[in-house]
Amino acid sequence: MNNRSPNDIQQDYDVVIAGAGPAGCTTARYLSTKFNTLLIDRAEFPRDKPCGGLLVKESQHFIKQLEPLDFIFSKPKKLNLRLLDWDNNVEVDVKREYVNILRNKFDYWLLQLVENGVNFSPKTELLDFYERKDGLNVVVGKDNKTKLIKAKYLVGADGAASLVRKRLSPNRMRAYVAIQESVKVEFNTHAYFIYDKAITDFYSWIIPKGDVVTVGSALPMANGNIRDRFEFLKKKIAKNLQLEGDYTDRESCLILRPESTRDINLGKNHVLLAGEAAGLISPSTGEGISFALRSGYLCARAINNLKDVHAEYEKSCGPLINEISNKLIKSDALSDIKTLKKVLEKWTTLSEPDGRGKALEIWAK
């Protein structure tokens, strides 16, 4: 991978990728070397991002082939999940193993895997783009300088606040602010998801990371009082779980939550969207890494084929859209206090694994 200064950015590229997170890096990694590719990101790497950092089985399977390095994992490396429903006073263990990563190191590792001649320009912002007859004009900015680039394809992998998505669709998705802080304290080896309508209509989390614990919550922008709600969460955690101390390293970011598969936008013409920018994110947990990795790979494969690129990409993303459709059912169940209580209480009264699986069929989808 070649780092580019503003003066080194060329005027012509086959593919410009906006965003060097999991979706953008995966697209760049799997693009054919026959393409002249530019990868840009507003940040300088390594960079932090508020994230629980738990890899689901789809992500675990995807990165296994990439032979991940030990430095990307946190301790404990593997975690089970405990659901705390504070609205109904129900607690349930979910027997599903998650892999615990350090998100800043994970993203930096993915960036280092991009070795196929891709040009990378950090601290570079996508400012504008518009169609021309045989491709696109793309305007980027870096160090108070702007540059006009001609490109055949633009990949929007620029996350929840995607400029690419905004330009393609005026429809806004439901948005939340994820806030996360760390506290240095000894804690057990479970990860926790907390459901409490007094805090959020989504969920909050507690995840051990070595000698600290991260505490976070996805808080609805529409309801306001975001900071007050987060402080209320920390007070309830101290009371209910005896987890308290001096919180540090506050981080925040925007996250999206689809309400329908109609919220998914894979782009059009010479523009493709991947990861959260496309709306490919779980509406039940906000998990986006698995969708970013897989959609990035599918995006690269479609461009590599150079035949009906957009149609091929939409077709190949069908299974991802079906996953999100199933998770919308789960999201509705988790959002309703009475339904959630019935599901979790039935789980706690069943002893057979098959019975538990059926009781939490909605959860497992």
BALOBA-1460 file (C-alpha; in Angstrom, 3 decimals):
// residues 365
<rec num="1" residu="m" x="0.000" y="0.000" z="0.000"/>
<rec num="2" residu="n" x="1.311" y="3.430" z="-0.938"/>
<rec num="3" residu="n" x="0.675" y="6.464" z="1.273"/>
<rec num="4" residu="r" x="-0.093" y="9.582" z="-0.737"/>
<rec num="5" residu="s" x="0.482" y="13.243" z="0.062"/>
<rec num="6" residu="p" x="-1.870" y="15.831" z="-1.532"/>
<rec num="7" residu="n" x="0.576" y="16.444" z="-4.377"/>
<rec num="8" residu="d" x="0.878" y="12.715" z="-5.063"/>
<rec num="9" residu="i" x="-2.849" y="12.119" z="-5.550"/>
<rec num="10" residu="q" x="-3.330" y="11.518" z="-9.253"/>
<rec num="11" residu="q" x="-6.050" y="12.931" z="-11.468"/>
<rec num="12" residu="d" x="-7.334" y="9.567" z="-12.690"/>
<rec num="13" residu="y" x="-8.265" y="6.415" z="-10.763"/>
<rec num="14" residu="d" x="-10.317" y="3.383" z="-11.629"/>
<rec num="15" residu="v" x="-11.776" y="3.172" z="-8.125"/>
<rec num="16" residu="v" x="-11.952" y="5.703" z="-5.283"/>
<rec num="17" residu="i" x="-12.958" y="4.285" z="-1.881"/>
<rec num="18" residu="a" x="-14.172" y="6.739" z="0.751"/>
<rec num="19" residu="g" x="-13.631" y="5.309" z="4.239"/>
<rec num="20" residu="a" x="-10.856" y="3.023" z="5.521"/>
<rec num="21" residu="g" x="-12.876" y="1.110" z="8.093"/>
<rec num="22" residu="p" x="-13.657" y="-2.613" z="7.740"/>
<rec num="23" residu="a" x="-15.859" y="-2.122" z="4.659"/>
<rec num="24" residu="g" x="-13.431" y="0.151" z="2.810"/>
<rec num="25" residu="c" x="-10.302" y="-1.831" z="3.677"/>
<rec num="26" residu="t" x="-11.922" y="-5.119" z="2.682"/>
<rec num="27" residu="t" x="-13.039" y="-3.649" z="-0.644"/>
<rec num="28" residu="a" x="-9.516" y="-2.356" z="-1.268"/>
<rec num="29" residu="r" x="-7.897" y="-5.650" z="-0.294"/>
<rec num="30" residu="y" x="-9.971" y="-7.767" z="-2.653"/>
<rec num="31" residu="l" x="-9.985" y="-5.452" z="-5.662"/>
<rec num="32" residu="s" x="-7.998" y="-6.711" z="-8.610"/>
<rec num="33" residu="t" x="-4.464" y="-5.356" z="-9.005"/>
<rec num="34" residu="k" x="-5.412" y="-4.304" z="-12.524"/>
<rec num="35" residu="f" x="-7.257" y="-1.326" z="-11.013"/>
<rec num="36" residu="n" x="-5.597" y="1.913" z="-10.021"/>
<rec num="37" residu="t" x="-7.282" y="2.440" z="-6.636"/>
<rec num="38" residu="l" x="-7.309" y="5.321" z="-4.149"/>
<rec num="39" residu="l" x="-8.433" y="4.729" z="-0.553"/>
<rec num="40" residu="i" x="-9.115" y="7.847" z="1.536"/>
<rec num="41" residu="d" x="-10.190" y="8.488" z="5.118"/>
<rec num="42" residu="r" x="-10.773" y="11.602" z="7.197"/>
<rec num="43" residu="a" x="-8.809" y="10.144" z="10.099"/>
<rec num="44" residu="e" x="-5.179" y="9.311" z="10.617"/>
<rec num="45" residu="f" x="-4.574" y="5.692" z="11.591"/>
<rec num="46" residu="p" x="-4.584" y="4.049" z="14.037"/>
<rec num="47" residu="r" x="-7.732" y="5.786" z="15.257"/>
<rec num="48" residu="d" x="-10.315" y="5.087" z="17.929"/>
<rec num="49" residu="k" x="-13.983" y="4.324" z="17.357"/>
<rec num="50" residu="p" x="-16.672" y="3.697" z="20.012"/>
<rec num="51" residu="c" x="-17.499" y="0.033" z="19.615"/>
<rec num="52" residu="g" x="-18.164" y="-2.908" z="21.895"/>
<rec num="53" residu="g" x="-15.633" y="-4.838" z="19.853"/>
<rec num="54" residu="l" x="-17.320" y="-8.233" z="19.925"/>
<rec num="55" residu="l" x="-16.976" y="-10.333" z="16.795"/>
<rec num="56" residu="v" x="-19.961" y="-12.517" z="15.930"/>
<rec num="57" residu="k" x="-19.467" y="-15.881" z="14.228"/>
<rec num="58" residu="e" x="-19.752" y="-14.389" z="10.709"/>
<rec num="59" residu="s" x="-16.855" y="-12.013" z="11.438"/>
<rec num="60" residu="q" x="-14.859" y="-14.767" z="13.142"/>
<rec num="61" residu="h" x="-15.228" y="-16.960" z="10.069"/>
<rec num="62" residu="f" x="-14.279" y="-14.132" z="7.701"/>
<rec num="63" residu="i" x="-11.079" y="-13.074" z="9.481"/>
<rec num="64" residu="k" x="-9.902" y="-16.645" z="10.108"/>
<rec num="65" residu="q" x="-8.712" y="-16.874" z="6.506"/>
<rec num="66" residu="l" x="-6.721" y="-13.656" z="7.019"/>
<rec num="67" residu="e" x="-4.697" y="-15.185" z="9.883"/>
<rec num="68" residu="p" x="-5.313" y="-12.420" z="12.445"/>
<rec num="69" residu="l" x="-2.426" y="-11.273" z="14.630"/>
<rec num="70" residu="d" x="-2.612" y="-11.530" z="18.409"/>
<rec num="71" residu="f" x="-2.338" y="-7.775" z="19.014"/>
<rec num="72" residu="i" x="-5.874" y="-7.142" z="17.741"/>
<rec num="73" residu="f" x="-7.454" y="-9.214" z="20.528"/>
<rec num="74" residu="s" x="-8.315" y="-8.054" z="24.020"/>
<rec num="75" residu="k" x="-8.402" y="-10.104" z="27.219"/>
<rec num="76" residu="p" x="-10.320" y="-12.232" z="27.749"/>
<rec num="77" residu="k" x="-10.196" y="-13.199" z="24.090"/>
<rec num="78" residu="k" x="-13.502" y="-15.063" z="24.224"/>
<rec num="79" residu="l" x="-16.643" y="-13.954" z="26.030"/>
<rec num="80" residu="n" x="-20.134" y="-15.244" z="26.658"/>
<rec num="81" residu="l" x="-23.046" y="-12.838" z="26.740"/>
<rec num="82" residu="r" x="-25.434" y="-12.105" z="29.592"/>
<rec num="83" residu="l" x="-28.672" y="-10.207" z="28.926"/>
<rec num="84" residu="l" x="-29.904" y="-7.905" z="31.675"/>
<rec num="85" residu="d" x="-33.511" y="-6.829" z="31.261"/>
<rec num="86" residu="w" x="-33.851" y="-4.160" z="33.933"/>
<rec num="87" residu="d" x="-37.388" y="-3.283" z="32.869"/>
<rec num="88" residu="n" x="-38.601" y="-6.764" z="33.838"/>
<rec num="89" residu="n" x="-35.875" y="-7.809" z="36.298"/>
<rec num="90" residu="v" x="-34.879" y="-10.793" z="34.164"/>
<rec num="91" residu="e" x="-31.321" y="-12.044" z="33.608"/>
<rec num="92" residu="v" x="-30.337" y="-14.621" z="30.988"/>
<rec num="93" residu="d" x="-27.070" y="-16.177" z="29.799"/>
<rec num="94" residu="v" x="-26.738" y="-16.636" z="26.049"/>
<rec num="95" residu="k" x="-24.486" y="-19.588" z="25.283"/>
<rec num="96" residu="r" x="-22.816" y="-18.092" z="22.283"/>
<rec num="97" residu="e" x="-19.119" y="-17.284" z="22.204"/>
<rec num="98" residu="y" x="-17.939" y="-13.886" z="21.022"/>
<rec num="99" residu="v" x="-14.364" y="-12.889" z="20.199"/>
<rec num="100" residu="n" x="-13.172" y="-9.778" z="22.012"/>
<rec num="101" residu="i" x="-11.128" y="-7.290" z="19.953"/>
<rec num="102" residu="l" x="-9.561" y="-3.870" z="20.377"/>
<rec num="103" residu="r" x="-11.328" y="-1.899" z="17.680"/>
<rec num="104" residu="n" x="-8.566" y="0.620" z="16.934"/>
<rec num="105" residu="k" x="-6.005" y="-2.170" z="16.490"/>
<rec num="106" residu="f" x="-8.437" y="-4.320" z="14.515"/>
<rec num="107" residu="d" x="-9.093" y="-1.562" z="11.988"/>
<rec num="108" residu="y" x="-5.379" y="-0.745" z="11.722"/>
<rec num="109" residu="w" x="-4.614" y="-4.418" z="11.090"/>
<rec num="110" residu="l" x="-7.184" y="-4.528" z="8.268"/>
<rec num="111" residu="l" x="-5.575" y="-1.428" z="6.760"/>
<rec num="112" residu="q" x="-2.140" y="-3.077" z="6.847"/>
<rec num="113" residu="l" x="-3.560" y="-6.011" z="4.868"/>
<rec num="114" residu="v" x="-4.221" y="-3.726" z="1.895"/>
<rec num="115" residu="e" x="-1.080" y="-4.508" z="-0.097"/>
<rec num="116" residu="n" x="-2.111" y="-4.801" z="-3.719"/>
<rec num="117" residu="g" x="-0.769" y="-1.461" z="-4.939"/>
<rec num="118" residu="v" x="-3.624" y="0.565" z="-3.459"/>
<rec num="119" residu="n" x="-2.850" y="4.235" z="-2.820"/>
<rec num="120" residu="f" x="-3.898" y="5.392" z="0.660"/>
<rec num="121" residu="s" x="-4.408" y="9.026" z="1.647"/>
<rec num="122" residu="p" x="-5.269" y="9.592" z="5.352"/>
<rec num="123" residu="k" x="-6.700" y="12.872" z="6.676"/>
<rec num="124" residu="t" x="-8.383" y="13.243" z="3.293"/>
<rec num="125" residu="e" x="-12.073" y="14.072" z="3.026"/>
<rec num="126" residu="l" x="-14.563" y="13.345" z="0.286"/>
<rec num="127" residu="l" x="-16.111" y="16.718" z="-0.524"/>
<rec num="128" residu="d" x="-18.293" y="16.069" z="-3.565"/>
<rec num="129" residu="f" x="-18.885" y="13.854" z="-6.570"/>
<rec num="130" residu="y" x="-20.988" y="13.972" z="-9.697"/>
<rec num="131" residu="e" x="-21.640" y="11.761" z="-12.678"/>
<rec num="132" residu="r" x="-20.074" y="12.210" z="-16.053"/>
<rec num="133" residu="k" x="-20.656" y="10.199" z="-19.204"/>
<rec num="134" residu="d" x="-18.154" y="7.402" z="-18.541"/>
<rec num="135" residu="g" x="-17.682" y="7.656" z="-14.809"/>
<rec num="136" residu="l" x="-17.454" y="10.225" z="-12.041"/>
<rec num="137" residu="n" x="-15.743" y="13.411" z="-11.026"/>
<rec num="138" residu="v" x="-14.700" y="13.143" z="-7.380"/>
<rec num="139" residu="v" x="-13.587" y="16.111" z="-5.286"/>
<rec num="140" residu="v" x="-11.363" y="15.414" z="-2.267"/>
<rec num="141" residu="g" x="-9.748" y="17.722" z="0.258"/>
<rec num="142" residu="k" x="-6.575" y="17.421" z="2.292"/>
<rec num="143" residu="d" x="-4.515" y="19.999" z="4.200"/>
<rec num="144" residu="n" x="-6.820" y="22.807" z="2.994"/>
<rec num="145" residu="k" x="-6.241" y="21.789" z="-0.597"/>
<rec num="146" residu="t" x="-8.822" y="20.320" z="-2.953"/>
<rec num="147" residu="k" x="-8.304" y="18.059" z="-5.902"/>
<rec num="148" residu="l" x="-10.576" y="16.916" z="-8.715"/>
<rec num="149" residu="i" x="-10.249" y="13.245" z="-9.598"/>
<rec num="150" residu="k" x="-11.734" y="11.324" z="-12.481"/>
<rec num="151" residu="a" x="-12.850" y="7.844" z="-11.452"/>
<rec num="152" residu="k" x="-14.764" y="4.963" z="-12.981"/>
<rec num="153" residu="y" x="-16.265" y="3.889" z="-9.648"/>
<rec num="154" residu="l" x="-16.762" y="5.419" z="-6.226"/>
<rec num="155" residu="v" x="-17.288" y="3.174" z="-3.199"/>
<rec num="156" residu="g" x="-18.968" y="4.855" z="-0.241"/>
<rec num="157" residu="a" x="-17.679" y="3.055" z="2.848"/>
<rec num="158" residu="d" x="-17.840" y="6.241" z="4.905"/>
<rec num="159" residu="g" x="-20.013" y="5.018" z="7.758"/>
<rec num="160" residu="a" x="-23.109" y="6.379" z="9.457"/>
<rec num="161" residu="a" x="-22.516" y="9.993" z="8.402"/>
<rec num="162" residu="s" x="-21.850" y="8.964" z="4.797"/>
<rec num="163" residu="l" x="-21.710" y="11.863" z="2.354"/>
<rec num="164" residu="v" x="-22.114" y="9.365" z="-0.471"/>
<rec num="165" residu="r" x="-25.395" y="8.057" z="0.929"/>
<rec num="166" residu="k" x="-26.725" y="11.558" z="1.579"/>
<rec num="167" residu="r" x="-26.067" y="12.539" z="-2.008"/>
<rec num="168" residu="l" x="-27.824" y="9.444" z="-3.369"/>
<rec num="169" residu="s" x="-30.868" y="9.457" z="-1.096"/>
<rec num="170" residu="p" x="-32.654" y="12.246" z="0.784"/>
<rec num="171" residu="n" x="-34.217" y="9.729" z="3.174"/>
<rec num="172" residu="r" x="-32.657" y="9.751" z="6.626"/>
<rec num="173" residu="m" x="-32.290" y="6.617" z="8.706"/>
<rec num="174" residu="r" x="-33.017" y="6.455" z="12.410"/>
<rec num="175" residu="a" x="-29.843" y="7.602" z="14.160"/>
<rec num="176" residu="y" x="-28.327" y="7.130" z="17.617"/>
<rec num="177" residu="v" x="-25.295" y="8.475" z="19.416"/>
<rec num="178" residu="a" x="-23.015" y="5.757" z="20.776"/>
<rec num="179" residu="i" x="-21.166" y="6.913" z="23.895"/>
<rec num="180" residu="q" x="-18.501" y="4.771" z="25.500"/>
<rec num="181" residu="e" x="-16.171" y="5.240" z="28.465"/>
<rec num="182" residu="s" x="-13.641" y="3.063" z="30.283"/>
<rec num="183" residu="v" x="-13.277" y="2.359" z="33.979"/>
<rec num="184" residu="k" x="-10.318" y="0.559" z="35.556"/>
<rec num="185" residu="v" x="-11.810" y="-2.169" z="37.681"/>
<rec num="186" residu="e" x="-11.689" y="-5.947" z="38.023"/>
<rec num="187" residu="f" x="-14.757" y="-7.513" z="36.490"/>
<rec num="188" residu="n" x="-15.946" y="-10.969" z="35.473"/>
<rec num="189" residu="t" x="-15.565" y="-12.600" z="32.079"/>
<rec num="190" residu="h" x="-19.064" y="-11.919" z="30.780"/>
<rec num="191" residu="a" x="-20.128" y="-9.273" z="28.333"/>
<rec num="192" residu="y" x="-23.443" y="-7.649" z="29.228"/>
<rec num="193" residu="f" x="-26.226" y="-6.222" z="27.106"/>
<rec num="194" residu="i" x="-28.603" y="-4.079" z="29.161"/>
<rec num="195" residu="y" x="-32.198" y="-3.300" z="28.244"/>
<rec num="196" residu="d" x="-33.689" y="-0.385" z="30.143"/>
<rec num="197" residu="k" x="-36.241" y="1.960" z="28.586"/>
<rec num="198" residu="a" x="-35.377" y="4.690" z="31.092"/>
<rec num="199" residu="i" x="-31.994" y="4.893" z="29.389"/>
<rec num="200" residu="t" x="-32.583" y="3.982" z="25.748"/>
<rec num="201" residu="d" x="-34.988" y="2.162" z="23.457"/>
<rec num="202" residu="f" x="-31.944" y="0.352" z="22.029"/>
<rec num="203" residu="y" x="-29.437" y="-1.160" z="24.479"/>
<rec num="204" residu="s" x="-26.325" y="-0.512" z="26.569"/>
<rec num="205" residu="w" x="-23.245" y="-2.683" z="27.061"/>
<rec num="206" residu="i" x="-20.487" y="-3.620" z="29.499"/>
<rec num="207" residu="i" x="-17.443" y="-5.408" z="28.078"/>
<rec num="208" residu="p" x="-14.168" y="-6.330" z="29.836"/>
<rec num="209" residu="k" x="-11.062" y="-5.149" z="27.959"/>
<rec num="210" residu="g" x="-7.945" y="-6.279" z="29.775"/>
<rec num="211" residu="d" x="-7.532" y="-4.258" z="32.962"/>
<rec num="212" residu="v" x="-10.442" y="-1.942" z="32.140"/>
<rec num="213" residu="v" x="-14.133" y="-2.323" z="31.408"/>
<rec num="214" residu="t" x="-15.870" y="-0.407" z="28.635"/>
<rec num="215" residu="v" x="-19.340" y="0.894" z="29.349"/>
<rec num="216" residu="g" x="-21.405" y="2.189" z="26.471"/>
<rec num="217" residu="s" x="-24.892" y="2.929" z="25.268"/>
<rec num="218" residu="a" x="-26.659" y="3.665" z="22.000"/>
<rec num="219" residu="l" x="-28.839" y="6.672" z="22.799"/>
<rec num="220" residu="p" x="-31.590" y="8.027" z="20.532"/>
<rec num="221" residu="m" x="-30.859" y="11.460" z="19.116"/>
<rec num="222" residu="a" x="-34.544" y="12.289" z="18.896"/>
<rec num="223" residu="n" x="-35.106" y="12.101" z="22.671"/>
<rec num="224" residu="g" x="-32.383" y="14.514" z="23.742"/>
<rec num="225" residu="n" x="-30.708" y="14.505" z="27.184"/>
<rec num="226" residu="i" x="-28.043" y="12.161" z="25.827"/>
<rec num="227" residu="r" x="-25.398" y="12.965" z="28.434"/>
<rec num="228" residu="d" x="-27.894" y="12.791" z="31.303"/>
<rec num="229" residu="r" x="-29.058" y="9.365" z="30.142"/>
<rec num="230" residu="f" x="-25.498" y="8.088" z="29.982"/>
<rec num="231" residu="e" x="-24.745" y="9.343" z="33.493"/>
<rec num="232" residu="f" x="-27.953" y="7.655" z="34.675"/>
<rec num="233" residu="l" x="-26.712" y="4.395" z="33.136"/>
<rec num="234" residu="k" x="-23.437" y="4.604" z="35.099"/>
<rec num="235" residu="k" x="-25.345" y="5.201" z="38.343"/>
<rec num="236" residu="k" x="-27.565" y="2.166" z="37.748"/>
<rec num="237" residu="i" x="-24.538" y="0.009" z="36.899"/>
<rec num="238" residu="a" x="-22.878" y="1.060" z="40.165"/>
<rec num="239" residu="k" x="-26.037" y="0.206" z="42.106"/>
<rec num="240" residu="n" x="-27.013" y="-3.022" z="40.367"/>
<rec num="241" residu="l" x="-23.619" y="-4.512" z="39.547"/>
<rec num="242" residu="q" x="-21.293" y="-2.776" z="42.024"/>
<rec num="243" residu="l" x="-19.198" y="-1.560" z="39.111"/>
<rec num="244" residu="e" x="-17.884" y="1.896" z="39.832"/>
<rec num="245" residu="g" x="-14.749" y="3.961" z="39.615"/>
<rec num="246" residu="d" x="-13.265" y="6.867" z="37.701"/>
<rec num="247" residu="y" x="-14.484" y="6.807" z="34.115"/>
<rec num="248" residu="t" x="-12.109" y="8.032" z="31.384"/>
<rec num="249" residu="d" x="-11.562" y="8.062" z="27.616"/>
<rec num="250" residu="r" x="-15.036" y="9.152" z="26.539"/>
<rec num="251" residu="e" x="-15.714" y="8.461" z="22.873"/>
<rec num="252" residu="s" x="-18.830" y="9.066" z="20.810"/>
<rec num="253" residu="c" x="-20.017" y="8.509" z="17.285"/>
<rec num="254" residu="l" x="-23.160" y="8.314" z="15.184"/>
<rec num="255" residu="i" x="-24.705" y="4.902" z="14.476"/>
<rec num="256" residu="l" x="-27.670" y="3.972" z="12.309"/>
<rec num="257" residu="r" x="-30.543" y="1.611" z="13.024"/>
<rec num="258" residu="p" x="-32.609" y="0.368" z="10.057"/>
<rec num="259" residu="e" x="-36.376" y="0.296" z="10.492"/>
<rec num="260" residu="s" x="-36.997" y="-1.535" z="7.210"/>
<rec num="261" residu="t" x="-34.997" y="-3.187" z="4.453"/>
<rec num="262" residu="r" x="-36.015" y="-0.149" z="2.415"/>
<rec num="263" residu="d" x="-33.389" y="1.715" z="4.432"/>
<rec num="264" residu="i" x="-30.696" y="-0.306" z="2.668"/>
<rec num="265" residu="n" x="-29.141" y="1.549" z="-0.274"/>
<rec num="266" residu="l" x="-26.418" y="-0.190" z="-2.270"/>
<rec num="267" residu="g" x="-25.865" y="2.757" z="-4.616"/>
<rec num="268" residu="k" x="-26.525" y="3.288" z="-8.301"/>
<rec num="269" residu="n" x="-24.708" y="3.616" z="-11.623"/>
<rec num="270" residu="h" x="-20.993" y="4.129" z="-10.899"/>
<rec num="271" residu="v" x="-21.485" y="4.520" z="-7.139"/>
<rec num="272" residu="l" x="-21.619" y="1.607" z="-4.683"/>
<rec num="273" residu="l" x="-22.271" y="1.716" z="-0.935"/>
<rec num="274" residu="a" x="-20.869" y="-0.786" z="1.556"/>
<rec num="275" residu="g" x="-21.116" y="-1.392" z="5.285"/>
<rec num="276" residu="e" x="-23.015" y="1.017" z="7.502"/>
<rec num="277" residu="a" x="-23.097" y="3.641" z="4.738"/>
<rec num="278" residu="a" x="-25.354" y="1.225" z="2.851"/>
<rec num="279" residu="g" x="-27.537" y="0.664" z="5.906"/>
<rec num="280" residu="l" x="-26.065" y="-2.805" z="6.386"/>
<rec num="281" residu="i" x="-26.074" y="-2.934" z="10.170"/>
<rec num="282" residu="s" x="-28.018" y="-5.022" z="12.654"/>
<rec num="283" residu="p" x="-31.180" y="-3.226" z="13.858"/>
<rec num="284" residu="s" x="-31.226" y="-5.380" z="17.000"/>
<rec num="285" residu="t" x="-27.653" y="-4.957" z="18.266"/>
<rec num="286" residu="g" x="-26.012" y="-2.325" z="16.072"/>
<rec num="287" residu="e" x="-23.441" y="-4.964" z="15.039"/>
<rec num="288" residu="g" x="-21.882" y="-3.808" z="11.793"/>
<rec num="289" residu="i" x="-18.445" y="-5.377" z="11.432"/>
<rec num="290" residu="s" x="-19.699" y="-8.638" z="9.929"/>
<rec num="291" residu="f" x="-21.803" y="-6.772" z="7.372"/>
<rec num="292" residu="a" x="-18.926" y="-4.399" z="6.579"/>
<rec num="293" residu="l" x="-16.481" y="-7.234" z="5.934"/>
<rec num="294" residu="r" x="-18.852" y="-9.238" z="3.791"/>
<rec num="295" residu="s" x="-20.292" y="-6.333" z="1.805"/>
<rec num="296" residu="g" x="-16.778" y="-4.992" z="1.175"/>
<rec num="297" residu="y" x="-15.743" y="-8.340" z="-0.253"/>
<rec num="298" residu="l" x="-18.880" y="-8.565" z="-2.407"/>
<rec num="299" residu="c" x="-18.382" y="-5.003" z="-3.616"/>
<rec num="300" residu="a" x="-14.817" y="-5.762" z="-4.747"/>
<rec num="301" residu="r" x="-15.933" y="-8.965" z="-6.450"/>
<rec num="302" residu="a" x="-18.640" y="-7.142" z="-8.396"/>
<rec num="303" residu="i" x="-16.214" y="-4.456" z="-9.587"/>
<rec num="304" residu="n" x="-13.633" y="-7.088" z="-10.522"/>
<rec num="305" residu="n" x="-16.135" y="-8.773" z="-12.842"/>
<rec num="306" residu="l" x="-16.707" y="-5.493" z="-14.733"/>
<rec num="307" residu="k" x="-20.020" y="-6.788" z="-16.073"/>
<rec num="308" residu="d" x="-23.313" y="-5.413" z="-14.788"/>
<rec num="309" residu="v" x="-21.394" y="-4.301" z="-11.700"/>
<rec num="310" residu="h" x="-24.278" y="-2.800" z="-9.781"/>
<rec num="311" residu="a" x="-26.730" y="-5.579" z="-10.643"/>
<rec num="312" residu="e" x="-24.153" y="-8.175" z="-9.579"/>
<rec num="313" residu="y" x="-23.519" y="-6.367" z="-6.315"/>
<rec num="314" residu="e" x="-27.221" y="-6.107" z="-5.462"/>
<rec num="315" residu="k" x="-27.762" y="-9.781" z="-6.233"/>
<rec num="316" residu="s" x="-24.818" y="-10.940" z="-4.139"/>
<rec num="317" residu="c" x="-25.956" y="-8.800" z="-1.171"/>
<rec num="318" residu="g" x="-29.327" y="-10.572" z="-1.112"/>
<rec num="319" residu="p" x="-28.365" y="-12.897" z="1.788"/>
<rec num="320" residu="l" x="-27.149" y="-9.919" z="3.846"/>
<rec num="321" residu="i" x="-30.444" y="-8.133" z="3.297"/>
<rec num="322" residu="n" x="-32.317" y="-11.278" z="4.321"/>
<rec num="323" residu="e" x="-30.276" y="-11.405" z="7.543"/>
<rec num="324" residu="i" x="-31.257" y="-7.839" z="8.341"/>
<rec num="325" residu="s" x="-34.885" y="-8.648" z="7.557"/>
<rec num="326" residu="n" x="-34.775" y="-11.396" z="10.190"/>
<rec num="327" residu="k" x="-33.044" y="-9.113" z="12.654"/>
<rec num="328" residu="l" x="-35.827" y="-6.556" z="12.211"/>
<rec num="329" residu="i" x="-38.195" y="-9.138" z="13.725"/>
<rec num="330" residu="k" x="-35.797" y="-9.615" z="16.599"/>
<rec num="331" residu="s" x="-35.441" y="-5.851" z="16.993"/>
<rec num="332" residu="d" x="-39.198" y="-5.429" z="17.328"/>
<rec num="333" residu="a" x="-39.290" y="-8.142" z="20.005"/>
<rec num="334" residu="l" x="-36.454" y="-6.571" z="21.988"/>
<rec num="335" residu="s" x="-38.059" y="-3.148" z="21.775"/>
<rec num="336" residu="d" x="-41.333" y="-4.303" z="23.334"/>
<rec num="337" residu="i" x="-41.102" y="-4.761" z="27.123"/>
<rec num="338" residu="k" x="-43.853" y="-7.388" z="27.338"/>
<rec num="339" residu="t" x="-42.581" y="-9.473" z="24.427"/>
<rec num="340" residu="l" x="-39.008" y="-9.372" z="25.698"/>
<rec num="341" residu="k" x="-40.140" y="-10.517" z="29.130"/>
<rec num="342" residu="k" x="-42.052" y="-13.487" z="27.690"/>
<rec num="343" residu="v" x="-39.107" y="-14.597" z="25.573"/>
<rec num="344" residu="l" x="-36.550" y="-14.326" z="28.368"/>
<rec num="345" residu="e" x="-38.767" y="-15.894" z="31.040"/>
<rec num="346" residu="k" x="-39.496" y="-18.843" z="28.795"/>
<rec num="347" residu="w" x="-35.749" y="-19.246" z="28.274"/>
<rec num="348" residu="t" x="-35.076" y="-19.409" z="32.011"/>
<rec num="349" residu="t" x="-37.726" y="-22.105" z="32.606"/>
<rec num="350" residu="l" x="-36.479" y="-24.526" z="29.936"/>
<rec num="351" residu="s" x="-33.608" y="-26.902" z="30.642"/>
<rec num="352" residu="e" x="-33.198" y="-28.705" z="27.328"/>
<rec num="353" residu="p" x="-30.874" y="-26.952" z="24.849"/>
<rec num="354" residu="d" x="-33.327" y="-27.514" z="21.989"/>
<rec num="355" residu="g" x="-36.102" y="-25.986" z="24.037"/>
<rec num="356" residu="r" x="-34.001" y="-22.963" z="24.882"/>
<rec num="357" residu="g" x="-33.129" y="-22.571" z="21.236"/>
<rec num="358" residu="k" x="-36.793" y="-22.499" z="20.291"/>
<rec num="359" residu="a" x="-37.608" y="-20.095" z="23.085"/>
<rec num="360" residu="l" x="-35.002" y="-17.666" z="21.841"/>
<rec num="361" residu="e" x="-35.580" y="-18.295" z="18.164"/>
<rec num="362" residu="i" x="-36.136" y="-14.597" z="17.644"/>
<rec num="363" residu="w" x="-32.901" y="-13.764" z="19.451"/>
<rec num="364" residu="a" x="-30.833" y="-16.297" z="17.536"/>
<rec num="365" residu="k" x="-31.789" y="-15.055" z="14.076"/>
